[in-house]
Amino acid sequence: MTRFWFLLLVLIRLSQQNQTGASQCGPQNLTVGRSDQTVLVEWEDAPSCSALNHPILYNVTVLVEDQEVHSDGVWVAPGLVGSAHSWSWTSPLPMDCAAHTVRLRAQIDNQLSRPGQERTLPDEEALYNRHVFPQDAVLPAGSSASFCCRVPDGQHFDRMYLDGHTGNTTKISERRYALTVRLKPVVEFGATVLCETKSGRRFGSTVHIGYPPGDRDLRCETRDLRSVECRWNEGRNTMVKVKSQTSYQLDGSPCVIGSELRCSKRVNIEGGERNWTLAAQNVLGKVEIQDSADLSRRVHMLAPRGLSVGGVKARSVSLFWSWTVGRYSSLNLSCQMIVSDADGSFLQIQHGVGLKAAVLTDLRPNWGYEVKVRCGTAQHFWTWGDWSDRVSFRTEGDVPDAVDVWMQKKGNQTVMVWKKLLANQSHGDVTGYEVTWTRTSGSDRLHKEEVGAGVHNYTLGGDAVVVVVTVTARNQHGRSPPSAITVPATSPPGETSMNLSCFTGSDGGLNLSWSHHPEASCGYIVDWFPVLGDDPVGWLKLPPSQNSVRIKPKDAAAGRRYSVSIYACRAGALLLLLERKEGFFTEKLPEKPAELFQPLSYTQRGSDVEIRWDPVPLTQQPACIHGYVLHYSRDDDKPLSVTTENPADSSLTARNLPSGSYTFTVAARAAGGAYGGTTLQVLLNDQDSLSNIFISMGAVFVVLFLVAVLCCRHWACIKETFYPEVPKPKMADWFASPVKSADAFPQSGCHGEENTAVPELLLKPAAPLNNNNTTEQEDMALTSQAPPPYQNNPAPTVFPNLTYSLTVAGPERPSGYHPQILAEVFGQNRAAQKPIICVSEYIMAPQQRQ
């Protein structure tokens, strides 16, 4: 019994001791630090905690501006009691913006320890006169970030924004506000965060937004077989190089980076593959890239040293160099040699073990060159090495190349022409040329002529024979190989019947193509020369496999007409003309287009008008004429036109034109459009009306002509009818019996045998016949007082003023006889402008008595 109470007392005592130990256990030596926006907390256990056999839970609470924003728990196992502990937390707000307080208490078996410890990060408002945080921070793109604004005393917050983006703004306290935005990459110089107050004051901060390193494509090799050298690509731009440069390490060794992304490290190069690791790091992150390589198969050779030239000849030269790396001498090498001159460059390659010399061939005599060399491993080739320095040299001279000879027909003469040898063809200074020729039939005499170095043509005579001409050039080293050409006695076959077509070039040149000819065993020749003028011919010689070429004469003037011919070259035979055309490498407008078609003339045929012009001479044609166009318009009407596609035409006709004033304009049609524009003004009449007038007048004329002809043919009948002869009157019978002797009607006839009686005109008695003072009343009396017909008056009224006596019969006429015909009587009346009215009943012809 005593033992029971003793054990119970011991347990109670132990329990009291544990409770006392638990209540005394807690944190001590609490320290709170910061790194950017990260809160760093460290502490130790109180000595009483070491007696506990239970784990300890530390409760960590973070307060911002006295408002709890985060809490966490840290468990400490019994075995770790007595050691130092740490905890960290990243605040969404910049640490300089608001005070951050950390509270730490221990909890054992759900029993809180004595009051915990508390630390507050100091507010730096008194230390820095800043209002927007963070300042000059480096932030990762794509993340969310918070920016804080501390409003000065007496000011009121208005808004916050980052590069114009307002984002989400929250109020922390009366003087503190936060802006939360999702970050986007900006320029390397950073973005600006601004805080504005109601009064218009602005406070700002610069932040840098970017990425961690993105380097890639690591490639490692060796240059000297004693070290490794690696290169890589940067990848994307980190955008934060201004604030945080990327640092590199190759297999743990720091790299010094210059203008190139390259890092090297001394290693022992042995056969076999191994891994190489490159680490790239900046403030936002770190990346590692690797490459696996056998460096003995990745040799990037250094440049040859001391390149020199020896053994210079006319067409070859020897090269020599050395190596700075001794182990290159055991490598099987391939070396490239780039040879450059004024016309370009070409490549030669040679192979050998530890190659230190090479021979260049196929060079031009008396020609300047530059050469450089680089090498690479022939076995397990990796890449070409670096180029050596350049070295210059000049080859020795040699005999000239063969002269390029051609011919040009000028009338009955043939001019042999050859091209001046270029510097790369003469191989020295040309001192002259030798021309020889002989006939292929007849005399085999060889003619020889020396020509000076500045002359490049020779004229043959006009005798119609086939001649073989040879031209050679000479210099101080000797004569060139001979160039021979056969000159035909006549024009090449097909030349006289060739149908010329007009061409138009482009950019000062002409593209030619033709069908392959089976007889063109030695190729084709294309030549060109001005149609007008004495300029020399130009030509190109092409191989048999080539059937197209572009020619572009250097001296071809715009608007100048050229003749272009294509020949087939037949070995041992005459040339064969395949094609010939004329035209312009470059067309141009005429200097005086309005005078191109002078003079213009026209012909009107009814309602059609034909406009004619003189053919345009070749000297006045600055472009190919493909036809003509005639524009015409009447007054202000819409212009019309007619065209022709025949360049040989010299007239155009405008049809069905109504009368009026017309303007006619003639222009030539070319590839670039119409040119010319010579005008002519024409006034067109209505030829249908004129034709009708002329036809009517012609008809009247024909009728009058027919009447005249009929009158001439029957003049005797007409005269007998209208103007008969006046018979002598028989006075005794007339006065004895006038009525008896007169017929009631006048007798007339063209074929009667009776004599026609003279009609008798009765006038008013005592009235003069030619009295100009006769009144109208007297004229009326002349007709009204005449006696009616068939009245047996004893005697007719006698004219008292008659000076002659009428006798019907008798050949003799008494003296004083003045007969007056009827026309005279009427004529006298007309002279008095008063007509004499005749009464037909009183005009009777006397009859012969039976």
C-alpha positions in Angstrom: 0.0 0.0 0.0 2.8 2.3 0.9 4.5 1.5 -2.5 1.3 2.4 -4.4 1.1 5.9 -2.9 4.8 6.4 -3.5 4.6 5.6 -7.2 1.5 7.8 -7.6 3.4 10.7 -5.9 6.3 10.2 -8.2 4.1 10.3 -11.3 2.4 13.4 -10.2 5.8 15.0 -9.6 7.0 14.0 -13.0 3.9 15.4 -14.7 4.3 18.7 -12.9 7.9 18.9 -14.1 6.9 18.1 -17.7 4.3 20.8 -17.7 6.8 23.2 -16.3 9.3 22.3 -19.1 6.7 22.6 -21.8 5.7 25.9 -20.6 9.3 27.2 -20.6 10.2 25.7 -24.1 10.1 28.2 -27.0 12.2 30.2 -29.6 15.1 32.4 -28.7 17.6 34.5 -30.6 15.0 35.3 -33.3 16.4 37.2 -36.3 14.4 38.4 -39.3 16.2 39.4 -42.6 15.2 40.1 -46.2 16.4 39.4 -49.7 14.5 41.5 -52.3 10.9 40.5 -51.4 11.8 37.3 -49.4 11.5 37.3 -45.6 14.3 35.2 -44.0 13.6 34.0 -40.4 16.2 32.2 -38.1 15.9 31.1 -34.4 17.1 28.6 -31.8 15.3 26.5 -29.1 15.3 27.5 -25.5 17.4 25.3 -23.2 14.3 23.9 -21.5 13.3 22.4 -24.9 16.0 19.8 -24.7 14.3 18.0 -21.8 11.3 17.3 -24.0 10.8 14.1 -25.8 8.0 15.5 -28.0 8.3 17.3 -31.4 7.9 21.0 -31.3 5.6 22.9 -33.6 6.6 26.5 -34.3 3.8 28.8 -35.5 5.0 31.6 -37.8 2.7 34.5 -38.5 3.5 37.4 -40.9 1.7 40.8 -40.5 1.8 43.6 -43.1 0.9 47.0 -41.6 -0.5 45.1 -38.6 -2.8 42.9 -40.8 -2.1 39.2 -40.9 -1.3 38.1 -44.4 0.3 34.7 -43.9 0.8 32.0 -41.3 2.8 28.7 -41.4 4.0 25.9 -39.1 7.5 24.5 -38.7 7.9 21.1 -37.0 11.1 20.3 -35.2 11.7 16.6 -34.4 13.0 15.6 -31.0 16.4 14.8 -32.5 16.8 18.3 -33.9 15.9 20.1 -30.7 18.8 22.4 -29.7 19.9 23.2 -33.3 19.2 26.4 -35.3 16.1 26.6 -37.4 15.1 28.8 -40.4 12.1 29.7 -42.5 11.5 31.9 -45.5 8.6 33.4 -47.2 8.3 35.7 -50.3 6.0 38.6 -49.9 3.8 39.7 -52.8 4.6 43.3 -51.8 8.0 45.0 -51.9 9.6 44.9 -48.5 10.3 48.7 -48.6 6.6 49.5 -49.2 5.2 48.4 -45.8 6.4 47.1 -42.5 6.5 43.3 -42.3 6.2 41.8 -38.8 7.1 38.1 -38.0 5.6 36.4 -34.8 7.0 33.1 -33.7 5.5 30.8 -30.9 6.1 27.2 -30.0 3.3 24.6 -29.5 3.9 21.3 -27.7 1.1 18.7 -27.4 -1.4 21.4 -28.3 -0.1 23.5 -25.5 1.3 27.0 -26.4 4.5 27.9 -24.9 5.3 31.1 -23.1 4.7 34.2 -25.2 6.7 33.9 -28.5 9.1 36.4 -30.1 8.3 39.1 -32.6 10.5 41.1 -35.1 9.6 43.9 -37.5 11.5 44.7 -40.6 12.3 48.4 -40.4 10.3 50.8 -42.6 12.9 52.6 -44.8 10.8 55.7 -45.5 13.0 57.8 -43.3 16.1 56.4 -45.1 15.1 56.9 -48.7 12.9 59.6 -50.3 11.2 57.1 -52.6 7.5 56.4 -53.1 7.2 53.5 -55.7 8.7 50.1 -55.0 10.5 48.0 -56.1 13.2 50.1 -57.5 15.4 48.7 -60.4 14.0 45.3 -59.9 14.6 42.4 -62.4 11.3 40.4 -62.8 10.5 37.3 -64.9 8.2 37.9 -67.9 4.9 36.1 -67.8 4.6 36.2 -64.0 2.4 38.4 -61.8 4.0 41.1 -59.8 2.9 43.7 -57.3 4.1 47.3 -57.2 3.6 49.5 -54.2 3.0 53.3 -53.9 3.5 55.3 -50.7 1.5 58.5 -51.0 3.2 61.5 -49.3 1.5 63.3 -46.5 -1.1 65.8 -47.7 -1.6 63.9 -51.0 -4.4 61.7 -52.2 -3.9 58.7 -54.4 -5.3 58.7 -58.0 -4.0 55.8 -60.0 -1.0 53.5 -60.8 0.1 52.0 -64.1 2.9 50.1 -65.8 3.8 51.4 -69.3 0.2 52.5 -69.7 -1.4 49.3 -68.3 -3.4 50.0 -65.1 -4.0 46.4 -64.0 -5.5 45.7 -60.6 -5.0 48.3 -57.9 -5.7 47.6 -54.2 -5.5 49.7 -51.1 -3.2 48.5 -48.3 -3.6 51.4 -46.0 -4.5 55.1 -46.1 -1.1 55.9 -47.6 -0.2 52.7 -49.3 -1.5 51.2 -52.5 -0.5 48.2 -54.6 -0.7 47.5 -58.4 -0.8 43.9 -59.5 -0.1 43.2 -63.2 1.0 40.3 -65.4 4.4 41.1 -66.8 5.2 41.3 -70.5 8.8 41.6 -71.9 9.9 45.1 -72.7 13.0 46.7 -74.1 16.2 46.0 -72.3 16.3 49.5 -70.8 13.3 48.6 -68.7 9.7 49.6 -68.1 8.3 52.5 -65.9 5.9 52.2 -63.0 4.1 55.4 -62.3 1.9 56.5 -59.3 -0.2 59.7 -59.7 -1.9 61.7 -57.1 -5.1 63.8 -57.3 -3.0 66.9 -57.5 -1.1 65.7 -60.6 2.1 64.7 -58.9 3.8 61.6 -60.3 6.2 59.2 -58.7 7.9 56.4 -60.6 10.3 53.5 -60.6 12.1 51.5 -63.4 11.8 47.7 -63.5 13.4 45.2 -65.9 11.3 42.3 -67.3 12.9 39.4 -69.1 13.8 35.8 -69.2 16.3 33.4 -67.8 19.1 32.2 -70.2 17.9 30.2 -73.2 21.3 29.2 -74.6 21.3 26.1 -76.9 23.2 24.2 -79.6 26.5 23.5 -77.8 29.2 22.3 -80.1 32.7 21.4 -78.9 35.9 20.8 -80.9 39.6 21.1 -80.6 42.0 23.5 -82.4 45.4 22.4 -81.2 44.7 18.9 -79.9 45.5 20.1 -76.4 42.3 21.9 -75.4 38.6 21.9 -76.0 36.8 24.9 -77.4 33.0 25.1 -77.3 30.6 27.4 -79.1 26.8 27.8 -78.8 23.9 30.0 -79.7 22.3 32.4 -77.3 18.7 31.5 -78.2 16.3 34.2 -77.1 17.3 37.5 -75.7 17.1 37.6 -71.9 16.1 41.3 -72.1 17.8 42.0 -68.7 21.4 42.3 -69.8 21.6 45.8 -68.5 20.9 44.6 -65.0 22.0 41.0 -65.1 24.6 39.7 -67.5 24.5 35.9 -68.2 27.5 34.1 -66.7 28.9 30.8 -68.1 30.8 27.8 -66.9 32.2 25.0 -68.9 32.5 21.8 -66.9 32.6 24.0 -63.7 35.3 26.3 -65.1 34.3 30.0 -65.5 34.3 31.3 -69.0 35.4 34.7 -70.1 33.0 35.8 -72.8 34.0 38.4 -75.4 32.2 39.3 -78.6 31.6 35.7 -79.4 29.9 33.0 -77.4 33.0 30.8 -77.1 34.7 29.1 -74.2 37.8 26.9 -74.0 39.4 24.7 -71.5 42.7 22.8 -71.3 42.2 19.1 -71.5 44.1 16.0 -72.5 42.8 15.0 -75.9 42.5 11.2 -76.2 40.4 9.0 -78.4 36.9 8.3 -77.2 33.7 10.2 -76.7 32.8 12.3 -73.6 30.2 14.8 -72.4 30.8 18.5 -72.1 28.4 20.7 -70.0 27.9 24.4 -70.2 25.9 26.3 -67.5 24.4 29.7 -68.2 22.9 31.7 -65.4 21.4 35.2 -64.7 19.3 36.6 -61.9 16.1 35.1 -63.3 17.3 31.5 -63.7 19.9 29.0 -64.9 20.1 26.6 -67.8 22.6 23.7 -68.6 23.3 22.4 -72.1 25.5 19.4 -73.1 27.4 18.1 -76.1 28.9 14.6 -76.6 32.0 14.4 -78.8 35.2 12.6 -79.6 37.6 15.5 -80.0 40.1 13.5 -82.0 37.5 13.5 -84.8 36.6 17.2 -84.4 39.8 19.0 -85.3 39.3 22.6 -86.5 42.8 23.4 -87.8 44.5 26.7 -87.3 45.7 28.8 -90.3 48.9 27.9 -92.2 51.7 30.3 -91.3 54.4 31.9 -93.5 52.7 31.3 -96.9 55.2 32.0 -99.8 55.6 31.5 -103.5 58.4 29.9 -105.5 59.0 28.3 -108.9 57.0 30.9 -110.8 56.4 29.9 -114.5 54.1 31.1 -117.3 51.2 28.8 -116.3 52.2 27.3 -112.9 53.6 28.3 -109.5 54.6 26.5 -106.2 53.3 27.4 -102.7 55.0 26.8 -99.3 53.8 27.2 -95.7 54.3 25.8 -92.1 52.2 24.8 -89.1 52.3 26.2 -85.5 50.8 22.9 -84.1 53.3 20.0 -84.3 50.7 17.3 -84.2 49.3 18.5 -87.6 52.3 16.8 -89.3 50.9 13.4 -88.6 47.4 14.2 -89.9 46.1 13.3 -93.3 45.2 16.7 -94.7 43.2 18.3 -97.6 44.1 21.9 -98.4 42.1 24.4 -100.4 43.8 27.2 -102.4 41.7 30.2 -103.6 43.4 31.9 -106.5 42.1 35.4 -107.3 42.7 37.8 -110.2 41.0 40.8 -111.8 38.3 38.6 -113.4 37.3 36.6 -110.3 38.7 33.6 -108.5 38.9 29.8 -108.8 39.6 26.9 -106.4 42.2 24.2 -106.4 42.4 21.3 -103.8 45.4 19.1 -103.0 45.9 16.2 -100.4 48.7 14.8 -98.3 49.9 13.9 -94.9 51.2 16.9 -93.0 50.8 18.9 -96.2 53.2 22.0 -96.3 53.5 22.7 -100.1 51.4 22.6 -103.2 51.6 23.5 -107.0 49.0 25.7 -108.7 48.4 25.0 -112.4 46.3 26.3 -115.4 47.4 29.9 -114.7 47.5 32.7 -117.3 50.9 33.9 -118.5 52.0 37.4 -117.6 49.1 37.7 -115.2 48.8 38.9 -111.6 47.3 36.7 -108.9 46.6 36.5 -105.1 46.3 33.2 -103.2 45.4 32.0 -99.7 45.3 28.5 -98.2 43.3 26.6 -95.6 43.3 22.9 -94.6 41.2 20.3 -92.9 41.5 16.7 -91.9 40.9 14.3 -94.8 40.0 11.4 -92.4 37.0 12.2 -90.1 36.6 15.6 -91.8 35.0 18.0 -89.4 35.3 21.5 -90.9 37.8 23.6 -92.9 40.4 25.5 -90.9 41.2 29.2 -90.9 42.5 31.0 -94.0 46.1 32.0 -94.2 47.3 35.4 -95.1 47.2 36.3 -98.9 50.3 36.3 -101.0 50.6 38.0 -104.5 52.6 36.9 -107.5 52.8 37.4 -111.3 53.4 34.6 -113.9 55.9 34.8 -116.7 54.9 35.8 -120.2 54.1 33.6 -123.2 53.1 33.7 -126.9 49.6 35.4 -127.5 46.4 33.4 -127.8 44.8 32.8 -131.2 43.2 35.9 -132.6 39.4 36.0 -133.0 38.8 36.8 -136.7 35.6 37.7 -138.6 34.7 39.4 -141.8 32.4 42.2 -143.0 31.1 42.8 -146.5 31.1 46.4 -147.7 30.0 46.6 -151.3 32.3 44.5 -153.5 35.0 44.5 -150.8 35.5 42.2 -147.8 37.0 43.7 -144.6 38.8 41.2 -142.4 38.4 42.3 -138.7 39.8 40.8 -135.5 39.4 41.6 -131.9 42.1 43.3 -129.9 43.8 40.8 -127.6 43.0 41.5 -124.0 45.7 41.5 -121.3 44.9 38.0 -120.3 45.2 36.9 -124.0 48.2 38.8 -125.2 50.5 37.4 -122.5 52.7 40.4 -123.1 52.7 43.5 -125.3 51.5 42.8 -128.8 53.9 44.3 -131.4 51.9 43.6 -134.5 49.9 41.2 -136.7 50.5 39.2 -139.8 47.8 38.7 -142.4 48.2 36.1 -145.1 45.7 34.9 -147.8 45.6 32.6 -150.8 43.0 31.6 -153.3 41.5 28.1 -153.0 41.5 27.6 -156.8 43.9 28.8 -159.5 47.1 30.4 -158.4 48.4 29.1 -155.1 50.4 32.2 -154.4 50.6 33.2 -150.8 50.1 36.9 -150.0 51.5 38.2 -146.8 51.0 41.6 -145.1 52.4 43.0 -141.8 49.9 45.1 -139.8 50.7 47.4 -136.9 49.7 46.6 -133.3 47.0 49.4 -133.4 45.3 48.1 -136.6 42.6 45.4 -136.3 41.3 45.2 -139.9 42.4 44.4 -143.4 40.5 45.0 -146.7 40.6 42.4 -149.5 40.0 43.2 -153.1 36.7 42.8 -154.9 37.6 39.9 -157.3 35.0 37.1 -157.1 37.1 34.3 -155.8 37.2 32.2 -152.6 40.0 33.3 -150.3 41.4 31.7 -147.2 42.7 34.4 -144.8 45.0 33.7 -141.8 45.8 36.2 -139.0 48.5 35.8 -136.3 49.6 38.1 -133.5 53.1 38.5 -132.2 54.8 39.7 -129.0 58.3 39.5 -127.5 57.7 35.7 -126.8 56.7 34.7 -130.3 53.7 34.3 -132.6 50.2 33.2 -131.7 48.5 30.1 -133.3 47.1 31.1 -136.7 43.4 31.9 -137.0 42.0 31.1 -140.5 38.7 32.0 -142.1 37.3 31.2 -145.6 35.9 34.3 -147.4 33.3 33.3 -150.0 33.2 34.9 -153.5 29.4 35.5 -153.1 27.1 36.1 -150.2 26.3 33.1 -148.0 23.4 30.9 -149.2 20.0 32.4 -148.4 21.3 35.9 -147.7 19.7 37.6 -150.6 16.3 35.9 -150.1 16.3 36.5 -146.4 13.0 38.0 -145.1 14.2 40.6 -142.6 12.2 41.1 -139.4 12.5 44.0 -137.0 13.5 43.4 -133.4 13.3 45.6 -130.3 15.8 44.9 -127.5 15.5 45.3 -123.8 17.9 47.1 -121.4 20.2 47.8 -124.3 20.5 44.1 -125.3 18.8 41.4 -127.3 18.0 37.8 -126.4 18.5 35.4 -129.4 17.7 31.8 -129.8 17.6 29.4 -132.7 17.1 25.8 -133.6 20.2 23.6 -133.7 21.5 23.1 -137.2 22.9 19.7 -138.1 25.7 21.2 -140.2 27.0 23.5 -137.4 29.9 21.3 -136.7 32.2 24.1 -135.4 29.5 26.2 -133.7 27.6 29.4 -134.5 28.6 33.0 -135.1 26.4 36.0 -134.2 27.4 39.4 -135.6 25.8 42.8 -135.5 26.6 46.2 -137.1 24.8 49.5 -137.7 22.7 49.6 -140.9 23.8 53.2 -141.6 27.3 54.3 -140.9 30.8 52.9 -141.0 31.1 51.4 -137.5 32.9 48.1 -137.3 31.1 44.8 -136.9 30.8 43.1 -133.6 30.5 39.3 -133.2 30.4 36.3 -130.9 31.5 32.7 -131.6 29.6 30.0 -129.8 30.1 26.3 -129.4 27.8 23.8 -131.3 25.9 22.9 -128.0 24.8 26.5 -127.5 21.8 27.8 -129.4 20.9 31.0 -127.4 22.8 34.1 -126.3 22.2 37.6 -125.2 24.1 40.3 -127.0 24.6 43.8 -125.5 26.9 46.1 -127.5 28.7 48.6 -125.4 28.5 51.4 -128.0 24.9 50.8 -129.2 23.2 54.2 -129.3 19.5 54.6 -128.6 17.5 54.9 -131.8 20.2 53.4 -134.0 19.2 50.7 -136.4 21.3 47.5 -136.3 21.6 44.4 -138.5 21.9 41.1 -136.6 22.8 37.8 -138.3 23.2 34.2 -137.1 25.5 31.9 -139.1 26.2 28.2 -138.8 30.0 27.4 -138.9 30.8 24.3 -141.0 34.3 22.9 -140.8 36.1 23.2 -144.1 33.2 24.8 -145.8 31.5 28.2 -146.2 29.3 29.7 -143.6 25.5 29.2 -143.7 23.2 32.1 -142.8 20.5 30.9 -140.5 18.7 34.1 -139.6 19.0 37.9 -140.1 17.0 40.7 -138.7 17.2 44.5 -138.3 16.1 46.6 -135.4 17.1 48.5 -132.3 18.8 47.5 -129.1 17.3 50.6 -127.6 14.4 52.5 -129.2 13.7 56.2 -128.7 11.3 58.9 -129.8 12.1 61.0 -132.8 13.5 64.4 -132.2 10.8 66.1 -134.3 7.9 63.7 -134.3 5.5 66.1 -135.9 7.6 66.2 -139.1 8.0 62.4 -139.4 5.2 62.1 -142.1 5.6 65.4 -143.9 4.1 66.1 -146.2 0.6 64.7 -145.8 -1.9 64.7 -148.6 -5.4 63.5 -149.1 -7.9 62.5 -151.7 -11.7 62.6 -151.2 -13.8 59.9 -152.9 -17.4 60.5 -152.0 -17.6 60.1 -148.3 -14.1 58.4 -148.1 -10.9 60.2 -147.5 -7.5 58.7 -148.2 -4.5 60.1 -146.3 -1.1 59.6 -148.0 2.5 60.1 -146.9 5.9 59.4 -148.1 7.6 56.3 -146.8 9.7 57.0 -143.7 13.4 56.8 -144.5 15.5 54.4 -142.4 17.5 57.4 -141.1 14.4 58.8 -139.5 13.2 55.6 -137.9 14.2 55.5 -134.3 12.2 52.4 -133.6 10.7 49.4 -135.3 7.6 50.4 -137.3 5.0 47.6 -137.0 2.3 49.6 -138.9 0.5 52.9 -138.8 -2.5 54.4 -137.2 -4.7 57.2 -138.5 -6.7 59.2 -136.0 -9.4 61.5 -137.2 -12.1 63.6 -135.6 -14.7 66.2 -136.6 -14.8 69.4 -134.5 -15.2 68.2 -130.9 -16.4 64.7 -131.7 -14.9 61.6 -130.2 -11.7 60.6 -132.2 -11.8 57.5 -134.3 -8.9 55.6 -135.9 -8.0 53.1 -138.5 -4.8 51.0 -138.5 -2.6 48.9 -140.7 0.0 46.3 -139.6 2.0 46.6 -142.8 5.0 48.9 -142.3 5.4 49.2 -146.1 2.0 51.0 -146.4 2.0 54.7 -147.2 -1.8 55.5 -147.0 -4.8 54.9 -144.9 -8.5 55.5 -145.7 -11.2 56.8 -143.4 -14.6 55.8 -144.7 -18.2 57.1 -144.5 -17.4 60.6 -143.3 -20.1 63.2 -143.2 -19.2 66.7 -144.4 -17.4 69.0 -142.0 -13.9 70.1 -140.8 -11.7 67.2 -139.8 -8.3 66.8 -138.1 -6.3 63.8 -139.4 -3.2 62.6 -137.4 -0.8 59.9 -138.7 1.5 58.0 -136.3 3.7 55.0 -136.5 3.0 52.0 -134.3 6.1 50.6 -132.4 6.6 48.2 -129.5 6.6 51.1 -127.0 3.5 52.7 -128.5 2.6 55.1 -131.3 4.9 58.0 -132.2 4.9 60.6 -134.9 1.7 62.6 -134.7 1.8 64.6 -138.0 -1.6 66.3 -138.4 -3.6 67.6 -141.4 -6.7 69.8 -141.4 -9.3 68.9 -144.1 -12.7 70.5 -145.0 -15.0 67.9 -146.5 -17.9 68.9 -148.8 -21.1 66.9 -149.5 -20.1 65.5 -152.8 -23.6 63.9 -153.3 -25.3 67.3 -153.7 -22.5 68.5 -155.9 -22.8 65.4 -158.0 -26.6 66.0 -158.4 -26.0 69.6 -159.5 -23.4 68.5 -161.9 -25.6 65.7 -163.2 -28.5 68.1 -163.7 -26.3 70.6 -165.4 -25.0 67.8 -167.6 -28.5 66.7 -168.4 -29.5 70.2 -169.4 -26.3 70.6 -171.5 -27.1 67.3 -173.2 -30.7 68.3 -173.9 -29.5 71.7 -175.3 -26.9 70.0 -177.3 -29.4 67.6 -178.8 -31.8 70.5 -179.6 -28.9 72.4 -181.2 -28.0 69.4 -183.3 -31.6 68.9 -184.3 -32.0 72.6 -185.1 -28.8 72.5 -187.2 -30.0 69.5 -189.1 -33.5 71.0 -189.8 -32.4 74.6 -190.0 -33.9 75.0 -193.5 -37.3 73.8 -192.4 -37.2 76.0 -189.3 -36.2 79.0 -191.3 -38.9 78.4 -193.9 -41.5 78.0 -191.2 -40.6 80.8 -188.9 -38.7 83.2 -191.1 -39.9 82.8 -194.7 -38.9 85.2 -197.5 -41.1 88.2 -198.0 -42.7 88.2 -201.5 -43.2 91.3 -203.5 -46.7 92.6 -203.0 -49.0 93.1 -206.0 -50.5 96.5 -205.2 -53.2 96.5 -207.8 -54.6 93.2 -206.7 -54.1 94.0 -203.0 -56.1 97.2 -203.1 -58.7 95.9 -205.6 -59.8 93.0 -203.7 -58.1 92.5 -200.4 -60.6 90.3 -198.8 -61.0 88.0 -201.8 -57.4 87.5 -202.1 -56.7 86.7 -198.5 -57.2 83.3 -196.8 -59.0 83.0 -193.6 -55.9 81.2 -192.0 -52.2 81.5 -192.8 -50.8 78.7 -194.8 -47.5 77.3 -193.7 -45.5 74.2 -194.5 -42.0 73.0 -194.9 -42.5 71.2 -198.2 -45.3 73.3 -199.9 -44.8 74.7 -203.3 -46.9 77.8 -202.6 -45.2 81.0 -201.6 -46.0 82.0 -198.1 -47.7 85.3 -197.8 -46.3 87.9 -195.6 -48.4 88.6 -192.6 -49.9 92.0 -192.3 -49.6 94.0 -189.1 -52.3 96.6 -188.5 -51.6 99.5 -186.3 -53.7 102.4 -185.1 -54.0 105.0 -187.8 -51.7 108.0 -187.6 -49.6 106.3 -184.7 -45.9 106.2 -185.3 -44.3 102.7 -185.0 -41.3 103.7 -183.0 -42.8 106.3 -180.8 -41.3 106.2 -177.3 -44.0 108.5 -175.9 -46.8 106.1 -176.6 -49.1 105.7 -173.6 -50.7 102.6 -172.3 -54.1 103.8 -173.5 -52.7 104.1 -177.0 -51.5 100.5 -176.7 -54.9 99.4 -175.6 -56.5 101.2 -178.6 -54.1 99.4 -180.9 -55.8 96.2 -180.2 -59.4 97.3 -179.4 -59.9 99.4 -182.5 -58.8 96.7 -184.9 -61.7 95.4 -187.2 -62.9 91.9 -186.5 -61.9 89.1 -188.8 -63.8 88.3 -192.0 -65.4 91.8 -192.1 -65.8 93.1 -195.6 -64.3 96.5 -195.0 -63.7 98.5 -198.1 -60.1 98.9 -197.3 -57.8 98.2 -194.3 -56.3 100.9 -192.2 -53.2 102.2 -193.9 -50.0 103.1 -191.9 -49.4 106.7 -192.8 -45.8 106.7 -191.8 -44.6 103.7 -193.9 -41.8 104.7 -196.2 -42.1 101.7 -198.5 -44.8 99.9 -200.5 -45.5 96.2 -200.1 -45.6 94.2 -203.3 -46.4 90.6 -203.3 -44.8 89.6 -206.6 -42.0 90.8 -208.7 -38.3 90.2 -208.4 -37.5 93.8 -208.3 -37.7 96.0 -205.3 -38.5 99.7 -205.6 -36.1 102.2 -204.3 -36.5 103.1 -200.7 -37.5 99.7 -199.7 -36.6 98.8 -196.1 -38.3 95.5 -195.1 -38.7 95.0 -191.3 -39.3 91.6 -190.1 -41.5 90.7 -187.1 -38.6 90.5 -184.7 -37.5 94.0 -185.5 -41.0 95.3 -184.8 -41.1 93.6 -181.5 -37.6 94.7 -180.8 -38.6 98.3 -181.3 -41.4 97.9 -178.9 -39.0 96.4 -176.3 -36.8 99.4 -176.7 -39.7 101.5 -175.6 -40.4 98.9 -172.8 -44.0 98.6 -173.9 -45.1 95.5 -175.8 -46.9 95.6 -179.1 -49.8 93.3 -178.9 -50.5 91.5 -182.2 -53.9 90.3 -183.1 -53.6 87.1 -185.0 -56.8 87.6 -186.8 -55.3 90.5 -188.7 -52.2 88.8 -189.8 -53.1 87.2 -193.1 -50.9 86.1 -196.0 -52.0 87.2 -199.5 -52.8 84.4 -201.9 -51.8 84.2 -205.4 -54.5 84.5 -207.8 -55.7 81.6 -209.8 
